[in-house]
Amino acid sequence: MSWMDEYSRKRMSAADALQAVRSSDRIWIQSGCGTPTVLVDALVARAPQLHDVEVVHMMTLGSADYTRAEFKGHFRHRGLFLGANVREAVAAGRADYTPIFLSEIEGLFLSGQLGLDVVLMQVSPPDAHGFMTLGTTVDCTMTASRCAPIVIAEVNEKMPRTHGETQIHVSHVTAVVESCRALQELRTEQFTEMHLRVARNVAELIPDGATLQTGIGGIPDAVLTCLEGKEDLGIHTEMCSDGVIELMEAGIVNGERKTLNRGKAVLAFVLGTQRLFEYIHDNPSFEFRSISYTNDPFVVAQNERMVAINSALQVDLTGQVCADSLGIKPYSGFGGQLDFIRGAARSRGGVPIIALPSTALGGKVSRIVPVLEPGAGVVTSRADVHYVVTEHGIAYLHGKTLRERAEALIAIADPMFIPELEDFAQRSHYLDGHEMLEASRMARAQSA
């Protein structure tokens, strides 16, 4: 049978394809801009016939109706990285959160610890040889498809065709559901002047020939605009946003001095707009790989001058970083932060960075705090932290004492909160006596 005959035989409606799901199944859903919305909607429509189905994924886009209260007992969500569409359900106890490094998720599938029954994915149309691609989002989905007996593919005419570890043959899928719809987009927030001030400090730490890992949001987007004049930058990251387009077109990002996958922007997925989808289509400059590769610290470390730029919700005066929760409430996930922080730390000439605004809630609260909120999770330990950057300066913590850490972090805090931070540091004997307090003030003056 030719692949075209096989494709025709497997082609069906979403409703018919989702009949393959049974009660108590565990389902993996491709994430980000690759979220197979047509299949997800068909899954939710089957709710009355299903019980105890576990839905597993990282951050998806669009609605996640299977987490709604009326579907309790029909679906239960297990989040490996949380997006806005599932946070309320997790906080209410209708869904679960698993703290885990992204680099280790695929190992759960392969070991059987998190066995999968069904995979829902979105792919590009097949080529002349019957190969489709995962398009915008490889993440953990390629590995998931090799571990699950049922693989349902939404074949979307508008999904870009991408290079790297993205190809899946028609023969490997159970059912094909055709669509022609716009992909889910993620439009990033417009960065502010404060984000730009943080970004300028970050850019000071990026040498020519560096390989970059950046996330998404105001500060990472602002950093990308501060790299004019840099030369021969490369990319090895879990994700890219629209901001890389200008840098690649200007020749600032060309990968010429990368020591691993030279000339290639290596990533696991993109989060962006139609403009980015069109840019990555059949573009061999991008090499998509599974997250178990992109985020493996031992792989990351093979990139010399690896610069990892990650964010935080809070940093305490000893350097502990909370990035995944607001107190006891899960907010996002471990993501790739520690994967890349540790990889960059072991890279020759590497620069591991935690970048954050010094305040939150319009300046009402400090993100540099005496201690983390009760119940807050530590994503990156104080021994792993090297650089902490705010709009007020750069603090280097690695190998420093608790006193030196407190001095450095107070120096980059918002001035409004410095007195209470100094008071706590003195009472905790991080800063002990007048001489230590004066040293803290001198450090602050030097960073201004």
N, C-alpha and C positions, 0 to 999 in steps of 0.2 A: 504494500500500500504506500503510495506517495504521501509526502507530508501534507500536500494540499487536500488529498482525500481524507487524511486523518483530521486535519483542521476542520473540514466541513462536517465530519461526523461528530466532532466534539462541540461544535457551535450550537448554542442554545440561549434561551432567555435567562436573565439573572434569577428569576423565580424558580425555574427548573434546575439551574445549577446548584442553588442553595438547598435543594432537597437532599443533597448529599450529607448535610449536617444532621447529626443525631444528638439526642439528649446526652449530657455528660461529656461531650466533646470539648477539646481545648483548641481554640482557633487563634492563629497568628494573623495580624493585620499589618500590612505594609504601612509605613508611617509617612509623616511630612506631606510634601506635595504629591507623593505617590499614593496617598490614601485612596483606595478603590471605592469611592463613594457609592457607585451603582451597586456594588456587591454588599456593602455595609447596609444600605437601605433595604435590600432584599433579605438580608439576615434578620434585621429588626422586624420585618413584616412576618417572619416565621415564628415570632415569639410565642404565640398561643400554643404552638405544637411542640415547643422545646422546654426543657427543664435542666437546670444546673449546667449550662454551657459557660465555659470560662473563656473570656476574650482577653487576649494578651497583645500588648503592643507598646511601643515607645510613644512619642508625641505625634498624634494624628491631627489633621486639620478637618474642619467641618464639624458637624454635630456628632455626638457620641450617644445617641438615643438609648443604647442598650444599658446605660448607667442610670436611666430615669427610674424613679421610685416604683412606678407601676410594673416594671419588668423584674422586680425582685423575685428570686426563685427561678426565673427564666434565664437571666444572664448574670454573670459576676465578672467584673473587670479586674484584671491584674496589671497594674501600670509599672513599667520598667523605667519610664521617664514621663513625668506628668505635664500635660498641656492644660490650657485654660478650660478645655471642654470636659475635663474629668475631675478637676480639683474639688469642686463642691461635693461630688459623689464620694470621693475619698474622705473628705473632712466629715461627711455625714455617716460614714461607715458602710455605705452601699458598695464600695469598691475598695480594692487593696493597692498598696504601694510596696514595691520590692526595691530596697536600696541595693544597687549593684553597679559596678563599673561597666560601661558599655562594652569594653573589650572582653568581658567574661560572659555576656549573654548567650552567645552562640554555643559556648561550652555546656550550658544547661540543656540545650537541644540535643547536642551530640552525645552527652552522657546519659540521656534519658531522664535526668532529674526533673526536667520540664518537658515531658514528651508532648508532641503535637499531633493532632488528628487532621486538621484542615489548615491550609494557608490561603488567604485572600490577598491577591496582588494585582497591580496594574502594570501593563507592559506596552511597549511599542508594537506596531504591526510586524509580522514576520518578514524577513528578507527572502531572497530568491532560494535560500537553502532551508527555510523553515525556522530560523532563529529569531526570536523576539528578544528585547532587552528590557531590563528593569528601569530604564530611563533615568528619572530624577533621583531614584532612591534605591540603592542597593541595601543599605543598613545591615540588618541581620536576615533579610528576606531570602537571599540566595541559599544560605545555610538552612533556613527553616524549610524551604521547598525540597531540600534533599532529605529531610527528616520526617516529613509528613506524608501519609499515604494518599491524601487528597489535596490537589493544588488547583484552585480555581483562578483563572486569569481574566481580568477585564482588559481587553485589547482596545486601547484608545488610539484613534487616528492622530490625536494631538499630542501623544506622549513622545518626547524626543528620543531619538536613537542615540545611545551613548556607548563609549568605549570602556574597555577594562573587563572586570569580572561581572559583567552584566547580562550575558547571553543565556537564554533558556530556550530549549527547543520545543516545538509544538508537541513532540512525543512525550515530553516530561509533564505536561499538564493534563488534568483530568477533564476540565471543561473550559470552554472559551465563551466569553460574553462580550460581544462587540459594542463599542460606544464611540461617540464623537462629541466630546464635551470639553470645555475649558478645564484645565487642571486647577486644583486648589492652589491659590497663591498666598504667600506670606509677605505682606508689605511691612517693612520694618518701621519703627518709630523714627520720626525726624529727630536727628540728634541736636542737642542744645549747645549753647556756649559752654556750659559746665562740662558736658561730655567732651567737647573739643579741648578744653583745658586738661582734662585727664589724658586724652589721646596724645596731646603734644608731649606730655611727660613720658608716656609709653614709647612714643616714636624715638625719643632720645636713646632708648635702650636697644633699638633695632639696628644692627650693623649691616653694611652692604654684604650681599651674598647670603643673607639669612634665609632660613626656611620658616614659614609662618604657619601657626595654627591660630585661627580666630573663630569666635562664635558669632552670634547674631544679637543685635541690639544697638543701643545708642553709642556706647563706647567702642565696640568693635568696628561699627560703620564709620565712626569718626576717625579711628586709627587709620583706616584705609585711605582717608583723604589727606592724611598727614605724611604720606610716604613719598611725596614728590621730591626728586633729587636723590632718592635711594637707587641703588643699582643691583641688578641680577638677583632679585628676590625670588624665592620659590614658595610652593604651597604643599604642605602635608598636613591634612586636617580631617576632622570628621565631617565638616560641612562648610559650604561656601554660600555667600549671598551675592546679590547684584553688584556689590561694591568691587568685586574682583575684575569686572569687565573693563573698566577704565584703566586699571593698572596693567592688565594684560595687553590691551590695545596700545598703551603708551610704551610698552616694552620694559616697564619697571619690574613686573613679574614675568620672568621668562624661564626660570628654573635652570639657568646655565651653570650655576655653581652648586647645584644640589649634589650631595654625595650619595643619594639613594633615589632611584627613579628620575634620573637627570632629565630635565626638559618637560617633565610631566607634573601637572597639578593633581596630586593624589588626594582623593576624598571618598567618603561613603555616601553622601547625599548632598543635595542643594536645597536651600530654603529661600525662595525668592519669587520673582514675577515672571510673566510671559517673556519679558526681555531676556532673562537669564535662561529660560527654557530654550529659546531660539538660539542663544549663544552656545550652549553645550551640545546642541543637535549635531551629531556626526562630527564633533570637534575632537580630534585626536590629542589635543593639548591636555584634555581632562582624562584621567584614568580612575575610574570608579572601582573601589575595592570594598570587601566586607569590613565591617567595623572591627572584627577580630584582628585584622591586619592594620588598618589605619591607626587604631588606638592602642596597639600593643606597645607598651613602653620600650621594649627591647628593639622594636622596629623604629619607633620614633627617635630613639637615641642614635641611630645610624645616620641621621641627618645632622651634619655639623652645623653649628650656629643655629640650632633649633630654638625658635622663639615661641613660647606658648603663652597665649593671652587669654586669661579666664577671669570670670567675674565672681562676686560674692555678695551675700546679703548682709553679713556682719563679719568683722574681724575683731577678736578680743586682744587685749594688751599683751598677751603671750604669743600671739600670732595664729591662734586657731581660726580656721575659716569655716563658716557656715554658708553653704550655697544651695541647700535643697529644701529648707524648711523655714517657716515662720513660727518660732517656738516649737510646739508639738505638731503643728499642722504641716504636712508635706506640701511643698510648693512646686518643685520641678523634679530633680533627681541628681544623682552623682554625675551623670553625663560622662564626658571625657576629661573632666578637670584633672583628676589625679593621674589618669593615664598619661596625659601630656605634661603635667608638671614634673612627674618623675622621669619621663622620657627626656624632656629638655634639660633637666638637672644632670643627666648622664651623658648628654651630648657634648662633644668638644666645642667649647665656646657657646654653650647653650644658655638661654635666658628664660627662666620660668617666672611668669608675672601673674599676680592677682591684681586686677584693676577694678576700682569701684569709686562712685561718688562718695564724698565724705559724709553726706547726709541723705536722709530719705524723708518722704512726706513733706516736700516743700521746705526742707531745712529744719523741720521740727524735731527730728531725732538724728542722733549720730550713728553712723555705721561702724565707726571705730568705737568699741564699747569696752567697759571694764571687764565684763564677763558676758558670754553668750546668754541669750534668753533661756530660761528653764525649758528643757526638752529639745532645744535646738540641736540639730545633728552636726557633727564635725565631718565635713567632706575631706578637707585637706588638713593634715595634722601640722602642728607648729614646727615639727622637725623637717617637714617637706617644703615649707614656705621659704622662698628666697626674696623676691621683690614684691612689695605691696605699693601700689601707686594710686594716689588720689589727685584731685585738681590742685592740692596744696604741696605736692612733691612726691619724692620717691624714698621709701624706707627699705633698707636691705637688712634682712633678719637672719640669714643663714649663718650658723655658727656663733650667734650672739647670745649673751646671757639674758635672763628675764629683765634685768634692769635696762640693758642696752635696747632690748626690744620695745619696752615701754617708752623709753625716750624717743626712739625712732618713730613709733606709731603716733605718739602724742604730737610730734612735730608735723605730721601730715593730716591731723584731724582738723575739723572746722574750728576756728578760733572760739566760737560761742561755747563749745563743749570742752575746751581744754582745761579750764579750772576744775571741773568735776572729775575729769580723767586724771589730772595730777593729784587731786585729793585722794582718789581711790588708790593710785599707785603708791602714794606715801603710806597710807594706812595698811596697804598690803606688803609694805617693805620692798616693793620694786624700786621705788625712789625713796631713799631713807635720808632725811635731813636736808638742810639748806643747800649743801654742795651738790647733791644729786639733783635737786630741783633746779638749781642754776644750770647744771649740765643739760637738763632737758630743755630749758629755755634757749640755751645756746644752740643746741641741735635744731630747734625750731627756727631760730633766726637764720641759720646757715641754709636751711632748705627753702626759705622764703625767696 
